Amino acid sequence: MALAWLLRDKRVTSVLIWASSVTQLLDNLKALDNMQFDDVELNDIENALN
């Protein structure tokens, strides 16, 4: 979720990920499959950051 949220934010110009195995890399890439958040989710994320 964190990767998807960062990737959809236009203010973020780059995202660094760490993977020590191919499995971890593939798991990180799955963030691209679901980058949609509804308004409640976005509000909850923003509130958690404040």
mmCIF entry with sequence, helices, sheets and N, C-alpha, C, O atoms, coordinates in Angstrom:
data_MODEL
# 
_entry.id   MODEL 
# 
_entity.id                         1 
_entity.type                       polymer 
_entity.pdbx_number_of_molecules   1 
# 
_entity_poly.entity_id                      1 
_entity_poly.type                           'polypeptide(L)' 
_entity_poly.nstd_linkage                   no 
_entity_poly.nstd_monomer                   no 
_entity_poly.pdbx_seq_one_letter_code       MALAWLLRDKRVTSVLIWASSVTQLLDNLKALDNMQFDDVELNDIENALN 
_entity_poly.pdbx_seq_one_letter_code_can   MALAWLLRDKRVTSVLIWASSVTQLLDNLKALDNMQFDDVELNDIENALN 
_entity_poly.pdbx_strand_id                 A 
# 
loop_
_entity_poly_seq.entity_id 
_entity_poly_seq.num 
_entity_poly_seq.mon_id 
_entity_poly_seq.hetero 
1 1  MET n 
1 2  ALA n 
1 3  LEU n 
1 4  ALA n 
1 5  TRP n 
1 6  LEU n 
1 7  LEU n 
1 8  ARG n 
1 9  ASP n 
1 10 LYS n 
1 11 ARG n 
1 12 VAL n 
1 13 THR n 
1 14 SER n 
1 15 VAL n 
1 16 LEU n 
1 17 ILE n 
1 18 TRP n 
1 19 ALA n 
1 20 SER n 
1 21 SER n 
1 22 VAL n 
1 23 THR n 
1 24 GLN n 
1 25 LEU n 
1 26 LEU n 
1 27 ASP n 
1 28 ASN n 
1 29 LEU n 
1 30 LYS n 
1 31 ALA n 
1 32 LEU n 
1 33 ASP n 
1 34 ASN n 
1 35 MET n 
1 36 GLN n 
1 37 PHE n 
1 38 ASP n 
1 39 ASP n 
1 40 VAL n 
1 41 GLU n 
1 42 LEU n 
1 43 ASN n 
1 44 ASP n 
1 45 ILE n 
1 46 GLU n 
1 47 ASN n 
1 48 ALA n 
1 49 LEU n 
1 50 ASN n 
# 
_struct_asym.id          A 
_struct_asym.entity_id   1 
# 
loop_
_struct_conf.conf_type_id 
_struct_conf.id 
_struct_conf.pdbx_PDB_helix_id 
_struct_conf.beg_label_comp_id 
_struct_conf.beg_label_asym_id 
_struct_conf.beg_label_seq_id 
_struct_conf.pdbx_beg_PDB_ins_code 
_struct_conf.end_label_comp_id 
_struct_conf.end_label_asym_id 
_struct_conf.end_label_seq_id 
_struct_conf.pdbx_end_PDB_ins_code 
_struct_conf.beg_auth_comp_id 
_struct_conf.beg_auth_asym_id 
_struct_conf.beg_auth_seq_id 
_struct_conf.end_auth_comp_id 
_struct_conf.end_auth_asym_id 
_struct_conf.end_auth_seq_id 
_struct_conf.pdbx_PDB_helix_class 
_struct_conf.details 
_struct_conf.pdbx_PDB_helix_length 
HELX_P HELX_P1 AA1 ALA A 2  ? ARG A 8  ? ALA A 2  ARG A 8  1 ? 7  
HELX_P HELX_P2 AA2 VAL A 22 ? LEU A 29 ? VAL A 22 LEU A 29 1 ? 8  
HELX_P HELX_P3 AA3 LYS A 30 ? ASP A 33 ? LYS A 30 ASP A 33 5 ? 4  
HELX_P HELX_P4 AA4 ASP A 39 ? LEU A 49 ? ASP A 39 LEU A 49 1 ? 11 
# 
_struct_conf_type.id          HELX_P 
_struct_conf_type.criteria    ? 
_struct_conf_type.reference   ? 
# 
loop_
_atom_site.group_PDB 
_atom_site.id 
_atom_site.type_symbol 
_atom_site.label_atom_id 
_atom_site.label_alt_id 
_atom_site.label_comp_id 
_atom_site.label_asym_id 
_atom_site.label_entity_id 
_atom_site.label_seq_id 
_atom_site.pdbx_PDB_ins_code 
_atom_site.Cartn_x 
_atom_site.Cartn_y 
_atom_site.Cartn_z 
_atom_site.occupancy 
_atom_site.B_iso_or_equiv 
_atom_site.pdbx_formal_charge 
_atom_site.auth_seq_id 
_atom_site.auth_comp_id 
_atom_site.auth_asym_id 
_atom_site.auth_atom_id 
_atom_site.pdbx_PDB_model_num 
ATOM 1   N N  . MET A 1 1  ? 0.819   -1.178  0.000   1.00 0.00 ? 1  MET A N  1 
ATOM 2   C CA . MET A 1 1  ? 0.000   0.000   0.000   1.00 0.00 ? 1  MET A CA 1 
ATOM 3   C C  . MET A 1 1  ? 0.870   1.251   0.000   1.00 0.00 ? 1  MET A C  1 
ATOM 4   O O  . MET A 1 1  ? 0.577   2.212   -0.710  1.00 0.00 ? 1  MET A O  1 
ATOM 5   N N  . ALA A 1 2  ? 1.923   1.243   0.780   1.00 0.00 ? 2  ALA A N  1 
ATOM 6   C CA . ALA A 1 2  ? 2.786   2.419   0.882   1.00 0.00 ? 2  ALA A CA 1 
ATOM 7   C C  . ALA A 1 2  ? 3.419   2.750   -0.463  1.00 0.00 ? 2  ALA A C  1 
ATOM 8   O O  . ALA A 1 2  ? 3.483   3.918   -0.848  1.00 0.00 ? 2  ALA A O  1 
ATOM 9   N N  . LEU A 1 3  ? 3.882   1.741   -1.171  1.00 0.00 ? 3  LEU A N  1 
ATOM 10  C CA . LEU A 1 3  ? 4.480   1.995   -2.480  1.00 0.00 ? 3  LEU A CA 1 
ATOM 11  C C  . LEU A 1 3  ? 3.456   2.561   -3.456  1.00 0.00 ? 3  LEU A C  1 
ATOM 12  O O  . LEU A 1 3  ? 3.743   3.513   -4.181  1.00 0.00 ? 3  LEU A O  1 
ATOM 13  N N  . ALA A 1 4  ? 2.274   1.981   -3.474  1.00 0.00 ? 4  ALA A N  1 
ATOM 14  C CA . ALA A 1 4  ? 1.220   2.465   -4.377  1.00 0.00 ? 4  ALA A CA 1 
ATOM 15  C C  . ALA A 1 4  ? 0.859   3.903   -4.053  1.00 0.00 ? 4  ALA A C  1 
ATOM 16  O O  . ALA A 1 4  ? 0.668   4.714   -4.960  1.00 0.00 ? 4  ALA A O  1 
ATOM 17  N N  . TRP A 1 5  ? 0.762   4.231   -2.766  1.00 0.00 ? 5  TRP A N  1 
ATOM 18  C CA . TRP A 1 5  ? 0.409   5.591   -2.370  1.00 0.00 ? 5  TRP A CA 1 
ATOM 19  C C  . TRP A 1 5  ? 1.490   6.575   -2.812  1.00 0.00 ? 5  TRP A C  1 
ATOM 20  O O  . TRP A 1 5  ? 1.180   7.652   -3.322  1.00 0.00 ? 5  TRP A O  1 
ATOM 21  N N  . LEU A 1 6  ? 2.744   6.212   -2.620  1.00 0.00 ? 6  LEU A N  1 
ATOM 22  C CA . LEU A 1 6  ? 3.839   7.087   -3.032  1.00 0.00 ? 6  LEU A CA 1 
ATOM 23  C C  . LEU A 1 6  ? 3.883   7.259   -4.548  1.00 0.00 ? 6  LEU A C  1 
ATOM 24  O O  . LEU A 1 6  ? 4.092   8.366   -5.042  1.00 0.00 ? 6  LEU A O  1 
ATOM 25  N N  . LEU A 1 7  ? 3.688   6.181   -5.276  1.00 0.00 ? 7  LEU A N  1 
ATOM 26  C CA . LEU A 1 7  ? 3.767   6.241   -6.736  1.00 0.00 ? 7  LEU A CA 1 
ATOM 27  C C  . LEU A 1 7  ? 2.656   7.081   -7.353  1.00 0.00 ? 7  LEU A C  1 
ATOM 28  O O  . LEU A 1 7  ? 2.836   7.630   -8.440  1.00 0.00 ? 7  LEU A O  1 
ATOM 29  N N  . ARG A 1 8  ? 1.528   7.191   -6.691  1.00 0.00 ? 8  ARG A N  1 
ATOM 30  C CA . ARG A 1 8  ? 0.425   7.966   -7.264  1.00 0.00 ? 8  ARG A CA 1 
ATOM 31  C C  . ARG A 1 8  ? 0.495   9.445   -6.893  1.00 0.00 ? 8  ARG A C  1 
ATOM 32  O O  . ARG A 1 8  ? -0.233  10.260  -7.461  1.00 0.00 ? 8  ARG A O  1 
ATOM 33  N N  . ASP A 1 9  ? 1.350   9.795   -5.959  1.00 0.00 ? 9  ASP A N  1 
ATOM 34  C CA . ASP A 1 9  ? 1.478   11.176  -5.490  1.00 0.00 ? 9  ASP A CA 1 
ATOM 35  C C  . ASP A 1 9  ? 2.395   11.966  -6.433  1.00 0.00 ? 9  ASP A C  1 
ATOM 36  O O  . ASP A 1 9  ? 3.584   11.665  -6.539  1.00 0.00 ? 9  ASP A O  1 
ATOM 37  N N  . LYS A 1 10 ? 1.855   12.952  -7.100  1.00 0.00 ? 10 LYS A N  1 
ATOM 38  C CA . LYS A 1 10 ? 2.610   13.747  -8.083  1.00 0.00 ? 10 LYS A CA 1 
ATOM 39  C C  . LYS A 1 10 ? 3.758   14.530  -7.451  1.00 0.00 ? 10 LYS A C  1 
ATOM 40  O O  . LYS A 1 10 ? 4.696   14.923  -8.145  1.00 0.00 ? 10 LYS A O  1 
ATOM 41  N N  . ARG A 1 11 ? 3.690   14.758  -6.140  1.00 0.00 ? 11 ARG A N  1 
ATOM 42  C CA . ARG A 1 11 ? 4.765   15.482  -5.461  1.00 0.00 ? 11 ARG A CA 1 
ATOM 43  C C  . ARG A 1 11 ? 6.011   14.627  -5.283  1.00 0.00 ? 11 ARG A C  1 
ATOM 44  O O  . ARG A 1 11 ? 7.104   15.155  -5.081  1.00 0.00 ? 11 ARG A O  1 
ATOM 45  N N  . VAL A 1 12 ? 5.853   13.323  -5.355  1.00 0.00 ? 12 VAL A N  1 
ATOM 46  C CA . VAL A 1 12 ? 6.973   12.402  -5.168  1.00 0.00 ? 12 VAL A CA 1 
ATOM 47  C C  . VAL A 1 12 ? 7.639   12.157  -6.513  1.00 0.00 ? 12 VAL A C  1 
ATOM 48  O O  . VAL A 1 12 ? 6.998   11.682  -7.451  1.00 0.00 ? 12 VAL A O  1 
ATOM 49  N N  . THR A 1 13 ? 8.915   12.477  -6.609  1.00 0.00 ? 13 THR A N  1 
ATOM 50  C CA . THR A 1 13 ? 9.616   12.343  -7.885  1.00 0.00 ? 13 THR A CA 1 
ATOM 51  C C  . THR A 1 13 ? 10.355  11.021  -8.038  1.00 0.00 ? 13 THR A C  1 
ATOM 52  O O  . THR A 1 13 ? 10.701  10.633  -9.153  1.00 0.00 ? 13 THR A O  1 
ATOM 53  N N  . SER A 1 14 ? 10.597  10.335  -6.946  1.00 0.00 ? 14 SER A N  1 
ATOM 54  C CA . SER A 1 14 ? 11.229  9.015   -7.032  1.00 0.00 ? 14 SER A CA 1 
ATOM 55  C C  . SER A 1 14 ? 10.895  8.212   -5.782  1.00 0.00 ? 14 SER A C  1 
ATOM 56  O O  . SER A 1 14 ? 10.655  8.761   -4.707  1.00 0.00 ? 14 SER A O  1 
ATOM 57  N N  . VAL A 1 15 ? 10.889  6.913   -5.956  1.00 0.00 ? 15 VAL A N  1 
ATOM 58  C CA . VAL A 1 15 ? 10.620  6.000   -4.850  1.00 0.00 ? 15 VAL A CA 1 
ATOM 59  C C  . VAL A 1 15 ? 11.713  4.940   -4.866  1.00 0.00 ? 15 VAL A C  1 
ATOM 60  O O  . VAL A 1 15 ? 11.917  4.259   -5.871  1.00 0.00 ? 15 VAL A O  1 
ATOM 61  N N  . LEU A 1 16 ? 12.402  4.808   -3.763  1.00 0.00 ? 16 LEU A N  1 
ATOM 62  C CA . LEU A 1 16 ? 13.439  3.793   -3.640  1.00 0.00 ? 16 LEU A CA 1 
ATOM 63  C C  . LEU A 1 16 ? 12.866  2.575   -2.930  1.00 0.00 ? 16 LEU A C  1 
ATOM 64  O O  . LEU A 1 16 ? 12.208  2.690   -1.896  1.00 0.00 ? 16 LEU A O  1 
ATOM 65  N N  . ILE A 1 17 ? 13.125  1.431   -3.496  1.00 0.00 ? 17 ILE A N  1 
ATOM 66  C CA . ILE A 1 17 ? 12.673  0.197   -2.857  1.00 0.00 ? 17 ILE A CA 1 
ATOM 67  C C  . ILE A 1 17 ? 13.886  -0.677  -2.571  1.00 0.00 ? 17 ILE A C  1 
ATOM 68  O O  . ILE A 1 17 ? 14.944  -0.511  -3.178  1.00 0.00 ? 17 ILE A O  1 
ATOM 69  N N  . TRP A 1 18 ? 13.722  -1.589  -1.658  1.00 0.00 ? 18 TRP A N  1 
ATOM 70  C CA . TRP A 1 18 ? 14.766  -2.532  -1.332  1.00 0.00 ? 18 TRP A CA 1 
ATOM 71  C C  . TRP A 1 18 ? 14.209  -3.925  -1.538  1.00 0.00 ? 18 TRP A C  1 
ATOM 72  O O  . TRP A 1 18 ? 13.095  -4.234  -1.115  1.00 0.00 ? 18 TRP A O  1 
ATOM 73  N N  . ALA A 1 19 ? 14.996  -4.758  -2.190  1.00 0.00 ? 19 ALA A N  1 
ATOM 74  C CA . ALA A 1 19 ? 14.625  -6.154  -2.358  1.00 0.00 ? 19 ALA A CA 1 
ATOM 75  C C  . ALA A 1 19 ? 15.892  -6.987  -2.306  1.00 0.00 ? 19 ALA A C  1 
ATOM 76  O O  . ALA A 1 19 ? 16.842  -6.739  -3.049  1.00 0.00 ? 19 ALA A O  1 
ATOM 77  N N  . SER A 1 20 ? 15.898  -7.963  -1.435  1.00 0.00 ? 20 SER A N  1 
ATOM 78  C CA . SER A 1 20 ? 17.068  -8.839  -1.337  1.00 0.00 ? 20 SER A CA 1 
ATOM 79  C C  . SER A 1 20 ? 16.831  -10.173 -2.029  1.00 0.00 ? 20 SER A C  1 
ATOM 80  O O  . SER A 1 20 ? 17.663  -11.079 -1.976  1.00 0.00 ? 20 SER A O  1 
ATOM 81  N N  . SER A 1 21 ? 15.664  -10.272 -2.686  1.00 0.00 ? 21 SER A N  1 
ATOM 82  C CA . SER A 1 21 ? 15.378  -11.492 -3.446  1.00 0.00 ? 21 SER A CA 1 
ATOM 83  C C  . SER A 1 21 ? 14.423  -11.138 -4.591  1.00 0.00 ? 21 SER A C  1 
ATOM 84  O O  . SER A 1 21 ? 13.774  -10.091 -4.583  1.00 0.00 ? 21 SER A O  1 
ATOM 85  N N  . VAL A 1 22 ? 14.358  -12.015 -5.546  1.00 0.00 ? 22 VAL A N  1 
ATOM 86  C CA . VAL A 1 22 ? 13.433  -11.819 -6.666  1.00 0.00 ? 22 VAL A CA 1 
ATOM 87  C C  . VAL A 1 22 ? 11.997  -11.805 -6.153  1.00 0.00 ? 22 VAL A C  1 
ATOM 88  O O  . VAL A 1 22 ? 11.169  -11.042 -6.652  1.00 0.00 ? 22 VAL A O  1 
ATOM 89  N N  . THR A 1 23 ? 11.700  -12.625 -5.180  1.00 0.00 ? 23 THR A N  1 
ATOM 90  C CA . THR A 1 23 ? 10.351  -12.670 -4.609  1.00 0.00 ? 23 THR A CA 1 
ATOM 91  C C  . THR A 1 23 ? 9.970   -11.320 -4.016  1.00 0.00 ? 23 THR A C  1 
ATOM 92  O O  . THR A 1 23 ? 8.854   -10.844 -4.228  1.00 0.00 ? 23 THR A O  1 
ATOM 93  N N  . GLN A 1 24 ? 10.879  -10.702 -3.280  1.00 0.00 ? 24 GLN A N  1 
ATOM 94  C CA . GLN A 1 24 ? 10.593  -9.385  -2.702  1.00 0.00 ? 24 GLN A CA 1 
ATOM 95  C C  . GLN A 1 24 ? 10.407  -8.339  -3.796  1.00 0.00 ? 24 GLN A C  1 
ATOM 96  O O  . GLN A 1 24 ? 9.533   -7.479  -3.688  1.00 0.00 ? 24 GLN A O  1 
ATOM 97  N N  . LEU A 1 25 ? 11.219  -8.404  -4.841  1.00 0.00 ? 25 LEU A N  1 
ATOM 98  C CA . LEU A 1 25 ? 11.066  -7.467  -5.956  1.00 0.00 ? 25 LEU A CA 1 
ATOM 99  C C  . LEU A 1 25 ? 9.697   -7.631  -6.608  1.00 0.00 ? 25 LEU A C  1 
ATOM 100 O O  . LEU A 1 25 ? 9.012   -6.646  -6.882  1.00 0.00 ? 25 LEU A O  1 
ATOM 101 N N  . LEU A 1 26 ? 9.304   -8.863  -6.851  1.00 0.00 ? 26 LEU A N  1 
ATOM 102 C CA . LEU A 1 26 ? 7.993   -9.109  -7.464  1.00 0.00 ? 26 LEU A CA 1 
ATOM 103 C C  . LEU A 1 26 ? 6.861   -8.633  -6.564  1.00 0.00 ? 26 LEU A C  1 
ATOM 104 O O  . LEU A 1 26 ? 5.871   -8.087  -7.051  1.00 0.00 ? 26 LEU A O  1 
ATOM 105 N N  . ASP A 1 27 ? 6.997   -8.834  -5.264  1.00 0.00 ? 27 ASP A N  1 
ATOM 106 C CA . ASP A 1 27 ? 5.989   -8.329  -4.324  1.00 0.00 ? 27 ASP A CA 1 
ATOM 107 C C  . ASP A 1 27 ? 5.900   -6.810  -4.390  1.00 0.00 ? 27 ASP A C  1 
ATOM 108 O O  . ASP A 1 27 ? 4.800   -6.257  -4.371  1.00 0.00 ? 27 ASP A O  1 
ATOM 109 N N  . ASN A 1 28 ? 7.038   -6.130  -4.467  1.00 0.00 ? 28 ASN A N  1 
ATOM 110 C CA . ASN A 1 28 ? 7.040   -4.670  -4.572  1.00 0.00 ? 28 ASN A CA 1 
ATOM 111 C C  . ASN A 1 28 ? 6.385   -4.212  -5.873  1.00 0.00 ? 28 ASN A C  1 
ATOM 112 O O  . ASN A 1 28 ? 5.657   -3.219  -5.882  1.00 0.00 ? 28 ASN A O  1 
ATOM 113 N N  . LEU A 1 29 ? 6.634   -4.913  -6.952  1.00 0.00 ? 29 LEU A N  1 
ATOM 114 C CA . LEU A 1 29 ? 6.052   -4.534  -8.236  1.00 0.00 ? 29 LEU A CA 1 
ATOM 115 C C  . LEU A 1 29 ? 4.536   -4.708  -8.274  1.00 0.00 ? 29 LEU A C  1 
ATOM 116 O O  . LEU A 1 29 ? 3.860   -4.083  -9.090  1.00 0.00 ? 29 LEU A O  1 
ATOM 117 N N  . LYS A 1 30 ? 4.003   -5.552  -7.396  1.00 0.00 ? 30 LYS A N  1 
ATOM 118 C CA . LYS A 1 30 ? 2.548   -5.731  -7.326  1.00 0.00 ? 30 LYS A CA 1 
ATOM 119 C C  . LYS A 1 30 ? 1.833   -4.447  -6.933  1.00 0.00 ? 30 LYS A C  1 
ATOM 120 O O  . LYS A 1 30 ? 0.626   -4.324  -7.139  1.00 0.00 ? 30 LYS A O  1 
ATOM 121 N N  . ALA A 1 31 ? 2.559   -3.494  -6.373  1.00 0.00 ? 31 ALA A N  1 
ATOM 122 C CA . ALA A 1 31 ? 1.957   -2.201  -6.028  1.00 0.00 ? 31 ALA A CA 1 
ATOM 123 C C  . ALA A 1 31 ? 1.389   -1.524  -7.260  1.00 0.00 ? 31 ALA A C  1 
ATOM 124 O O  . ALA A 1 31 ? 0.440   -0.747  -7.162  1.00 0.00 ? 31 ALA A O  1 
ATOM 125 N N  . LEU A 1 32 ? 1.960   -1.812  -8.416  1.00 0.00 ? 32 LEU A N  1 
ATOM 126 C CA . LEU A 1 32 ? 1.479   -1.208  -9.659  1.00 0.00 ? 32 LEU A CA 1 
ATOM 127 C C  . LEU A 1 32 ? 0.113   -1.750  -10.080 1.00 0.00 ? 32 LEU A C  1 
ATOM 128 O O  . LEU A 1 32 ? -0.585  -1.131  -10.884 1.00 0.00 ? 32 LEU A O  1 
ATOM 129 N N  . ASP A 1 33 ? -0.264  -2.904  -9.536  1.00 0.00 ? 33 ASP A N  1 
ATOM 130 C CA . ASP A 1 33 ? -1.540  -3.526  -9.904  1.00 0.00 ? 33 ASP A CA 1 
ATOM 131 C C  . ASP A 1 33 ? -2.740  -2.874  -9.240  1.00 0.00 ? 33 ASP A C  1 
ATOM 132 O O  . ASP A 1 33 ? -3.864  -3.024  -9.719  1.00 0.00 ? 33 ASP A O  1 
ATOM 133 N N  . ASN A 1 34 ? -2.524  -2.151  -8.143  1.00 0.00 ? 34 ASN A N  1 
ATOM 134 C CA . ASN A 1 34 ? -3.647  -1.553  -7.427  1.00 0.00 ? 34 ASN A CA 1 
ATOM 135 C C  . ASN A 1 34 ? -3.223  -0.204  -6.847  1.00 0.00 ? 34 ASN A C  1 
ATOM 136 O O  . ASN A 1 34 ? -2.804  -0.110  -5.693  1.00 0.00 ? 34 ASN A O  1 
ATOM 137 N N  . MET A 1 35 ? -3.341  0.831   -7.669  1.00 0.00 ? 35 MET A N  1 
ATOM 138 C CA . MET A 1 35 ? -2.950  2.167   -7.227  1.00 0.00 ? 35 MET A CA 1 
ATOM 139 C C  . MET A 1 35 ? -4.155  3.062   -6.980  1.00 0.00 ? 35 MET A C  1 
ATOM 140 O O  . MET A 1 35 ? -4.017  4.278   -6.855  1.00 0.00 ? 35 MET A O  1 
ATOM 141 N N  . GLN A 1 36 ? -5.336  2.457   -6.911  1.00 0.00 ? 36 GLN A N  1 
ATOM 142 C CA . GLN A 1 36 ? -6.561  3.206   -6.667  1.00 0.00 ? 36 GLN A CA 1 
ATOM 143 C C  . GLN A 1 36 ? -6.911  3.178   -5.187  1.00 0.00 ? 36 GLN A C  1 
ATOM 144 O O  . GLN A 1 36 ? -6.909  2.120   -4.556  1.00 0.00 ? 36 GLN A O  1 
ATOM 145 N N  . PHE A 1 37 ? -7.208  4.340   -4.646  1.00 0.00 ? 37 PHE A N  1 
ATOM 146 C CA . PHE A 1 37 ? -7.641  4.457   -3.262  1.00 0.00 ? 37 PHE A CA 1 
ATOM 147 C C  . PHE A 1 37 ? -8.951  5.231   -3.252  1.00 0.00 ? 37 PHE A C  1 
ATOM 148 O O  . PHE A 1 37 ? -9.108  6.205   -3.988  1.00 0.00 ? 37 PHE A O  1 
ATOM 149 N N  . ASP A 1 38 ? -9.888  4.800   -2.420  1.00 0.00 ? 38 ASP A N  1 
ATOM 150 C CA . ASP A 1 38 ? -11.123 5.582   -2.316  1.00 0.00 ? 38 ASP A CA 1 
ATOM 151 C C  . ASP A 1 38 ? -10.891 6.743   -1.351  1.00 0.00 ? 38 ASP A C  1 
ATOM 152 O O  . ASP A 1 38 ? -9.845  6.833   -0.708  1.00 0.00 ? 38 ASP A O  1 
ATOM 153 N N  . ASP A 1 39 ? -11.864 7.614   -1.263  1.00 0.00 ? 39 ASP A N  1 
ATOM 154 C CA . ASP A 1 39 ? -11.726 8.826   -0.446  1.00 0.00 ? 39 ASP A CA 1 
ATOM 155 C C  . ASP A 1 39 ? -11.489 8.515   1.030   1.00 0.00 ? 39 ASP A C  1 
ATOM 156 O O  . ASP A 1 39 ? -10.719 9.208   1.695   1.00 0.00 ? 39 ASP A O  1 
ATOM 157 N N  . VAL A 1 40 ? -12.143 7.486   1.539   1.00 0.00 ? 40 VAL A N  1 
ATOM 158 C CA . VAL A 1 40 ? -11.965 7.115   2.945   1.00 0.00 ? 40 VAL A CA 1 
ATOM 159 C C  . VAL A 1 40 ? -10.535 6.652   3.186   1.00 0.00 ? 40 VAL A C  1 
ATOM 160 O O  . VAL A 1 40 ? -9.916  7.051   4.172   1.00 0.00 ? 40 VAL A O  1 
ATOM 161 N N  . GLU A 1 41 ? -10.007 5.825   2.308   1.00 0.00 ? 41 GLU A N  1 
ATOM 162 C CA . GLU A 1 41 ? -8.630  5.345   2.453   1.00 0.00 ? 41 GLU A CA 1 
ATOM 163 C C  . GLU A 1 41 ? -7.631  6.501   2.389   1.00 0.00 ? 41 GLU A C  1 
ATOM 164 O O  . GLU A 1 41 ? -6.705  6.575   3.197   1.00 0.00 ? 41 GLU A O  1 
ATOM 165 N N  . LEU A 1 42 ? -7.825  7.400   1.424   1.00 0.00 ? 42 LEU A N  1 
ATOM 166 C CA . LEU A 1 42 ? -6.925  8.544   1.306   1.00 0.00 ? 42 LEU A CA 1 
ATOM 167 C C  . LEU A 1 42 ? -6.984  9.419   2.548   1.00 0.00 ? 42 LEU A C  1 
ATOM 168 O O  . LEU A 1 42 ? -5.952  9.897   3.019   1.00 0.00 ? 42 LEU A O  1 
ATOM 169 N N  . ASN A 1 43 ? -8.169  9.629   3.078   1.00 0.00 ? 43 ASN A N  1 
ATOM 170 C CA . ASN A 1 43 ? -8.329  10.416  4.290   1.00 0.00 ? 43 ASN A CA 1 
ATOM 171 C C  . ASN A 1 43 ? -7.626  9.744   5.473   1.00 0.00 ? 43 ASN A C  1 
ATOM 172 O O  . ASN A 1 43 ? -6.944  10.407  6.255   1.00 0.00 ? 43 ASN A O  1 
ATOM 173 N N  . ASP A 1 44 ? -7.793  8.441   5.598   1.00 0.00 ? 44 ASP A N  1 
ATOM 174 C CA . ASP A 1 44 ? -7.137  7.698   6.688   1.00 0.00 ? 44 ASP A CA 1 
ATOM 175 C C  . ASP A 1 44 ? -5.613  7.791   6.575   1.00 0.00 ? 44 ASP A C  1 
ATOM 176 O O  . ASP A 1 44 ? -4.923  7.963   7.579   1.00 0.00 ? 44 ASP A O  1 
ATOM 177 N N  . ILE A 1 45 ? -5.100  7.678   5.371   1.00 0.00 ? 45 ILE A N  1 
ATOM 178 C CA . ILE A 1 45 ? -3.647  7.773   5.166   1.00 0.00 ? 45 ILE A CA 1 
ATOM 179 C C  . ILE A 1 45 ? -3.145  9.164   5.538   1.00 0.00 ? 45 ILE A C  1 
ATOM 180 O O  . ILE A 1 45 ? -2.155  9.305   6.255   1.00 0.00 ? 45 ILE A O  1 
ATOM 181 N N  . GLU A 1 46 ? -3.831  10.180  5.049   1.00 0.00 ? 46 GLU A N  1 
ATOM 182 C CA . GLU A 1 46 ? -3.424  11.557  5.353   1.00 0.00 ? 46 GLU A CA 1 
ATOM 183 C C  . GLU A 1 46 ? -3.465  11.815  6.863   1.00 0.00 ? 46 GLU A C  1 
ATOM 184 O O  . GLU A 1 46 ? -2.567  12.459  7.404   1.00 0.00 ? 46 GLU A O  1 
ATOM 185 N N  . ASN A 1 47 ? -4.498  11.317  7.541   1.00 0.00 ? 47 ASN A N  1 
ATOM 186 C CA . ASN A 1 47 ? -4.609  11.497  8.980   1.00 0.00 ? 47 ASN A CA 1 
ATOM 187 C C  . ASN A 1 47 ? -3.487  10.783  9.720   1.00 0.00 ? 47 ASN A C  1 
ATOM 188 O O  . ASN A 1 47 ? -2.993  11.289  10.727  1.00 0.00 ? 47 ASN A O  1 
ATOM 189 N N  . ALA A 1 48 ? -3.082  9.625   9.240   1.00 0.00 ? 48 ALA A N  1 
ATOM 190 C CA . ALA A 1 48 ? -1.993  8.897   9.869   1.00 0.00 ? 48 ALA A CA 1 
ATOM 191 C C  . ALA A 1 48 ? -0.665  9.637   9.725   1.00 0.00 ? 48 ALA A C  1 
ATOM 192 O O  . ALA A 1 48 ? 0.225   9.486   10.562  1.00 0.00 ? 48 ALA A O  1 
ATOM 193 N N  . LEU A 1 49 ? -0.535  10.427  8.678   1.00 0.00 ? 49 LEU A N  1 
ATOM 194 C CA . LEU A 1 49 ? 0.703   11.158  8.435   1.00 0.00 ? 49 LEU A CA 1 
ATOM 195 C C  . LEU A 1 49 ? 0.797   12.437  9.251   1.00 0.00 ? 49 LEU A C  1 
ATOM 196 O O  . LEU A 1 49 ? 1.887   12.986  9.414   1.00 0.00 ? 49 LEU A O  1 
ATOM 197 N N  . ASN A 1 50 ? -0.299  12.909  9.752   1.00 0.00 ? 50 ASN A N  1 
ATOM 198 C CA . ASN A 1 50 ? -0.310  14.166  10.498  1.00 0.00 ? 50 ASN A CA 1 
ATOM 199 C C  . ASN A 1 50 ? -0.214  13.963  11.981  1.00 0.00 ? 50 ASN A C  1 
ATOM 200 O O  . ASN A 1 50 ? -0.212  14.933  12.738  1.00 0.00 ? 50 ASN A O  1 
# 
